[in-house]
């Protein structure tokens, strides 16, 4: 498993939401019709893709740096 060191801090529902949001952000950056909507708001396609990959990766690896920084966790795994 990716977090054999016990660093997981993203659990269940949070993980599924991150995976779905990551895919949605990447698609929003890649699909021209969606990208143009976000461009109207001043958000570039590249930003959407990078943000989507980062959010998706946090779901895959079950680790969120911001959660770690603030001492948060949504993971049901108990620390030893």
Steps between C-alpha positions, in 0.01 A plus 500: 500500500616855433491601865670214674657752739162581655482849353144466368278792599235482224229245556186350343257761372771768489709276274213433257419872483865587430522241223179625336593868539847434360356337188244780463767772523725330246207457261400864552850598394506272197150543357499826299139593583561465873845659487353810333248541784777493758718725283221758521550492876874548460591137570735341246472148364848421626403598854192276486706205378773547762245543779310194377812284497593619851153431641482161326847406630399584857211256459719228350774529763254575784718788617423872509781738588255767622337246735845411634586868546186564706497164681181379332399155381190341351658156503354232724841330535614524861853612573709252696 
